[in-house]
Structure formats: C-alpha cells, structure tokens
Amino acid sequence: MKAPRSGLITDARDVTRCFWGMSTADYRKYHDTEWGFPVKDDVRLFEKICLEGFQSGLSWLTILRKRDNFRAAFADFDIDKVARFRPAKIEKLLTDPGIVRHRGKIVSTINNAKRARELKDEFGSLAAYFWRHEPDAKSRPRRLTWAKLKTLSSTPESTALSKDLKRRGWSFVGPTTAYAFMQAMGLVNDHVEGCVARDKCEKARARFKVPA
C-alpha cells in the first residue's frame, strides 16, 4: 500500500489510522492494540527484540503472522529456557517451517537470552534497562507528521541503545532494529498526528510507571 501524503487513512467508519495499519487485518489489530503502547514485561520485551532481529531483511508482517510459531519454537521466549538451548535444539529449529530458518538469527536469539540474563542481574529487569533509553520528550517533534516520520530509520537514542547492547555481546541489534523495537514497545509514540491510536498511546504512556 502506497502511503498518502498525510500518512493517514480514514476507513468507512470514519476512523483514521496510520496508513500501514489499514493494509491488512493483521496489521490493523497490531496497530490498534500493540504498536506504541508502553511495555514493561520482560518476556514481551525479549520476544520483541528477538523478533525484530528475525525481521531483518524481511517484512514485519511476515514475522507477525509467524509469531505464534516463534513462541512455540522458543519456549514462549522464556529467557532462562532459551539460554539453555543446546546445539541439537538449533538443528531442530532449522527444520521448523513455521519460523524463519536462519542459523545466524537462531544462534543470535540464544546468545541474546544469555546476555539478557546478565542485564537482569545488573539492572533487576530488562524493562529497567531498556526504559533508561527512552528519549527525552524535548528531543521529539511536537507534531509528528508523516513527512518527518518517514525520514526516521534510527535516532541518536536507538543508536546509543544499539551500541550499548553490542558492547554487552548482543547481536542483530543494529540502530534500525533498536528503533523499531523502541517504536513497538512504546518508548516512543510514532503514530502520526491524527491517528486514532496516537492519543490512546499518549494516555497509556501518561499512566505508565517507568521501571526503576
């Protein structure tokens, strides 16, 4: 779907959304109920950053439609369980048609589970670590237009997060992947001004208690 100049589409019920949230039923549900809403659950945070790594070079829709398969394959993204995956498990995952069978990304997920345990030991939770990288509100555009948003593939904050994760031994966590993670998990609200979900996310963010 080609984006209109405004980045918004209004449906037959007079509901206005970010244009990508209208492209498929899967995206509409994801857009309306998940993307941009703040998350502090460590399992969801770990799952998302792993799936963003799998998404590299593919569309998010491909990963979204396989998400239940990924959850089944990776023990519901239980960090301790994934960290204990052995080589035989990797070989089994490479035969699973329900996921993306990329050895490097599978190995990366197991490695990142081990690194996630280290972060939890240091910061108390993944949430406490990731939310340290929430951008200052003053650094964000006062009005988020599609013209501004479409030029963003990374930000200084996502670059800093990426560098720190890599320094700690994480993989498949480049600045663009880190920014997509931040958008999805609500560290930023990148719904276009005028989208029905933007105000909902803002209200959720106002109620959200940033993990200490």
N, C-alpha and C positions, 0 to 999 in steps of 0.2 A: 504494500500500500504506500503510495506516494504521500508525503506529508504536505498538508496545505500550508500556506504561508504563516498562518497563526499557530500551527502545530496542534490545533484542536478540531474535534468533530462533534457535532450535535446530532444525537440519534432521534428516532421517531417519537420518543417520549420526552423530547426536549432536554435530555441530559447531555451535558458537554463533558467530554473527556479528552485527555491526551490522545492524539490520533492513533498511536500504536496500540492503545488499549481497546480499540474498536476493530482491530484487524481479524481477530479470531475469538471464539468463545473462551478459549483457554486464557488468552491474554486479557480479555475483559474481566474475568474473575480475579486473575492475578493483580491486575491494575487496581481494581476497586477494593480489594481486601488485604493485599500484602505489600505491594511495592511502595516504599516510602514510609511505612508505618514503623515506629521505633521498636527495636527488638533487643531484649537483654538475656534471652535464654541461650545458654552456651551451646546447646545441641543445634539449635537453628542457626546460630552464627557460624559454627563449624561447618555444618552442612552447606550453608550458602557459599562460604569462601571456597570450599572444595568444588562445588558445582560450577562456580564461576571459572575455576581452573579448567574443568572439563569443557566448559563452553568455548574456551579459546579456539578461534578458528571456525566456530560453528554459530548457529543462531541460538538465542536463549530459548526460543520456542521448542527447538529440538530437545534441549535439556529438560525443560519444564514438562514436556509430555512423557519423558522417561523418568521423572523424579521419583515416582513410587518404586520403579525398578531399582534405581540407585539406592533408595532407602533399604530395600530388601537385601541388596548385594552388600551394602556397607553397614550392616547391623544397626540400622536406623541412625547412623552417624554417631553412635556411642563412641566417644573419644578413646576411652580405655580399651574397648574391644577392637577398634580399628588399629590402634597402635600395636596390638598383639598379632595382627595378621602375619602369617608366615609365607615363605616363597610358594608353597603349594596352593595357598589361597589366591595368590596373584595369578598363577596359571589357570585356576578355575575361573576367576573373573574374566580372563581373556577369552573364555569360551561362552560368556554370557551375552546373548544377542540383545538383551534388554537394556544394556548400558552402552557407553562409548568405550570400545575395547582398544584403548590406547595404553600401552605398557607404561610409558613415562608418566601419564596422568594418574594411573592407578598407584604406581610406586610413590608418586608425589603425595597422594592422599594419605597413605600410610605414614610416610615421613612427617607430614604436617600434623597428623594426630599425635605423634611423639613430641613434636615441637609445641603443640597446643597444651599438652600436659605440663610442659615446662613453664609456659605462660601462666597457667592456672596456679602452679606452685608459687610463682613470683608475684602475681597480681591478685590472686584469690579467685579470679574467674576470667574467662575470655572477655566477657562483657566489660569488666573494669578496664581491661587493656584496650579493647577496640574503641570504647567511648572516650578514651583520652585523646583520640584523633578527630573528634567532632570539630568541624570548623567553627571558628568564632562567627557569630551572626553578622558581625560588621563586615566580614570578608565576602559575604554572599550578596548577590544583586538584590536590590529592594523589590524589584519586579522581575520575576523570572519569565522572560519571553522565550519563545521557541528559537528566535534568531540568536539569542545568547546561548541557550542550552545546546543547540545542535553543534556549536563550536567546541563544546567541552568533552574531551575524552579522558582527561585527567585533570587534577588540580594540585596545587602545592601540598595540600593535606594528604591526598591519595598517594602522591609521590613519596612523601615522608613516611607514610604507613608502609608502602611497598619496600622502601629501603630498610626500614627497621625490621620488617618480617624477614627479608632476605638475610640481613645481618644475623638474625637468630636462627637461620638454617631452613626457613620455609622456601618452597618452590612453587612455580606457576602463580606468582602473586605480583605481577607487574603493576605499574601505576594505573593502567586502564582497568585491569581486573579489580584492583583495590577500589577504584572509583565506582565501578558497577556494584560492588559489594556495599559501599557506603550509601549509594542511592537506594538500593533494595532494602537495606536494614534500617533505614530511617536516620542515619547520621546526617543526611541532608534531605531536604524535601524538594525534589526536582520535578514535581508535577507542574506543568505550565500554568501560569496565572490564568484563571478562568476555568480550570478543570475542577470537576465536582469533588475529586479526591484530594485536592490541594488543601482545602480548609479542614477536611477530616484529619489529614495528616498533621496539620498545624495544631489542631486541638489535642490530638494524641500526643504530640511532642510536648505540649504545654503541661499535660498531666504526667508525663514520663519522668521518673526519678532516675537521673543518670547514675549508674553503678559507681560506688566509691572505689 
